[in-house]
């Protein structure tokens, strides 16, 4: 596991509760560093959202076998 450098610790402290954005100058890619607790809470919130969506869509009739045609819409489109 990589450890936190003093410079990174300073950036984390300055960010407070916000995620820290890191730029890789070689690839110009931005990364986001956040506390593991924040990451896990976000992951659980997303999962809960999917479950609520599945429940709502099921109540709206999306579980009906006739709705399966929509899963293949792109391959059947004229």
C-alpha positions in Angstrom: 0.0 0.0 0.0 1.3 3.5 -0.8 1.7 5.8 2.1 0.7 9.5 2.3 3.5 12.0 1.7 3.7 15.2 3.8 2.6 17.2 0.7 -0.5 15.0 0.3 -1.3 15.1 4.0 -1.2 18.9 3.8 -3.6 18.8 0.8 -5.9 16.5 2.7 -6.0 18.8 5.7 -6.7 21.8 3.6 -9.5 20.1 1.8 -11.3 19.3 5.1 -14.2 17.0 4.4 -14.0 17.5 0.6 -12.2 15.0 -1.7 -8.7 15.9 -2.9 -8.2 16.2 -6.6 -4.8 15.1 -7.9 -3.4 15.8 -11.3 -0.9 13.5 -12.9 1.2 15.9 -15.1 2.5 13.0 -17.3 -0.9 11.9 -18.4 -3.0 15.0 -17.6 -5.4 12.6 -15.7 -7.2 13.9 -12.6 -7.7 11.5 -9.7 -9.9 12.0 -6.7 -8.7 11.0 -3.2 -11.3 10.6 -0.5 -11.5 8.9 2.9 -12.4 5.2 2.8 -15.5 5.9 5.0 -16.7 8.5 2.4 -16.1 6.0 -0.5 -17.9 3.2 1.3 -20.8 5.5 2.2 -21.1 6.6 -1.4 -21.0 3.0 -2.7 -23.8 2.1 -0.3 -25.9 5.1 -1.4 -25.5 4.1 -5.1 -26.5 0.5 -4.3 -29.5 1.7 -2.4 -30.5 3.9 -5.3 -30.3 1.0 -7.7 -32.5 -1.1 -5.4 -35.1 1.7 -5.2 -35.0 2.1 -8.9 -35.6 -1.6 -9.5 -38.4 -1.6 -7.0 -40.1 1.4 -8.7 -39.6 0.0 -12.2 -41.0 -3.3 -11.1 -44.2 -1.6 -9.8 -44.5 0.2 -13.1 -44.6 -3.0 -15.0 -41.0 -3.2 -16.2 -40.8 -6.8 -14.9 -43.5 -7.8 -17.4 -41.9 -10.3 -19.9 -43.2 -8.2 -22.8 -40.9 -5.4 -21.7 -37.8 -7.6 -22.5 -38.1 -6.3 -26.1 -36.7 -3.0 -24.9 -33.5 -4.8 -23.7 -32.8 -5.7 -27.4 -34.1 -2.5 -28.9 -30.8 -1.4 -30.4 -30.3 -4.7 -32.2 -33.8 -4.8 -33.5 -34.0 -1.1 -34.6 -34.6 -0.7 -38.3 
